[in-house]
Amino acid sequence: DRFVAFLEARRPGRVATGEFGEIMDVALTNDGPVTLVIDR
């Protein structure tokens, strides 16, 4: 929750959250030299 609040403070309207284990459609737009994919 603190991390989401941190991101929302810096990018208002650009942060979305979801429920763990739910099926979600996501889109990725690269906006920098590095892309990190974290998948468990």
Backbone as a ProteinNet text record, in pm:
[ID]
protein_1_A
[PRIMARY]
DRFVAFLEARRPGRVATGEFGEIMDVALTNDGPVTLVIDR
[TERTIARY]
81.6	0	86.3	196.1	284.5	351.2	386.7	449.5	352	226.5	124.6	105.2	98.4	83.4	203.3	323	444.6	435.2	393.4	381.4	270.4	155.2	42.8	77.7	162.4	202.8	287.8	362.8	451.7	389.2	290.7	223.6	72.1	9.5	-135.8	-212.4	-306.8	-389.3	-324.5	-200.1	-128.4	-104.6	-151.7	-127.2	-258.5	-256.7	-374.5	-336.8	-430.8	-407.7	-512.7	-489.3	-583.3	-578.5	-657.4	-662.6	-569.4	-500.9	-409	-486.5	-435.7	-495.9	-603.9	-639.7	-742.7	-682.3	-765.4	-722.5	-735	-623.1	-622.3	-558	-610.5	-548.4	-460.2	-334.6	-242.6	-174.3	-130.4	-56.3	74.8	178	309.6	355.6	393	453.5	591.5	693.9	830.1	857	907.8	934	1070.5	1166.8	1299.2	1393.6	1515.9	1616.3	1607.7	1528.9	1525	1380.1	1349.2	1218.4	1240.6	1179.9	1190.2	1058.9	1065.8	947.2	959.3	865.3	865.8	747.9	776.1	671.8	703.9	606.3	630.2	551.3
-119.5	0	126.4	121.8	239.6	260.7	151.7	163	221.5	177.6	231.7	380.2	419	560.5	641.1	584	649	675.1	572.8	587.4	684.3	675.3	763.8	909.9	936.1	1073.4	1131.2	1045.4	1092.1	1085	998.6	982.4	975.4	1086	1083.4	1036.5	945.7	895.2	790.2	752.6	656.4	522.2	507.3	384.6	308.7	180	95.4	-22.1	-68.7	-183.8	-290.2	-410.1	-520.6	-614.4	-718.5	-818.4	-934.2	-986.2	-1098.2	-1219.9	-1283.6	-1404.7	-1382.5	-1258.8	-1228.8	-1228.7	-1251	-1242.6	-1096.6	-1038.3	-897.1	-880.5	-790.4	-752	-631.1	-640.7	-529.7	-494.4	-371	-324.5	-263.5	-275.4	-223	-126.8	-8.2	89	121.2	81.8	109.6	258.7	314.4	458	481.8	402.6	419.8	312	314.7	221.4	81.8	63.9	-64.6	-105.4	-232.6	-288.3	-408.9	-409.3	-521	-597.2	-728.4	-813.3	-901.9	-887.8	-967.9	-1063.4	-1192.2	-1292.5	-1408.9	-1446.6	-1558.6	-1677.7
0	0	0	73.7	76.3	-59	-126.5	-257.8	-359.1	-355.7	-446.5	-419	-292.3	-257.3	-306.6	-296.2	-344.7	-494.8	-570.2	-715.3	-753.7	-686.3	-717.5	-691.9	-591.8	-561.7	-674.5	-742.5	-848.8	-987.8	-1007	-1137.1	-1116.9	-1078.6	-1054.2	-1177.7	-1155.9	-1264.4	-1352.1	-1321.5	-1407.3	-1338.6	-1214.1	-1138.4	-1122.5	-1153.8	-1135.9	-1046.4	-969.6	-882.3	-911.1	-862.6	-882.2	-763	-770.9	-664.8	-698.8	-599	-618.3	-668.8	-771.8	-824.3	-928.2	-954.6	-1053.9	-1194	-1293.1	-1432.4	-1474.9	-1517.8	-1554.7	-1691.6	-1770.7	-1897.1	-1869.9	-1907.5	-1886.2	-2017.5	-2027.1	-2144.5	-2096.5	-2175.9	-2140.5	-2248.4	-2206.7	-2296.6	-2241.3	-2312.1	-2266.6	-2274.4	-2165.1	-2158.4	-2095.7	-2133.6	-2076.4	-2126.7	-2080	-2130.2	-2068.4	-1961.1	-1891.5	-1867.1	-1893.9	-1860.7	-1771.3	-1653.7	-1561.1	-1563.4	-1583.9	-1580.7	-1457.9	-1365.4	-1243.2	-1252.9	-1267.4	-1283.3	-1192	-1112.9	-1021	-1061.9
[MASK]
++++++++++++++++++++++++++++++++++++++++

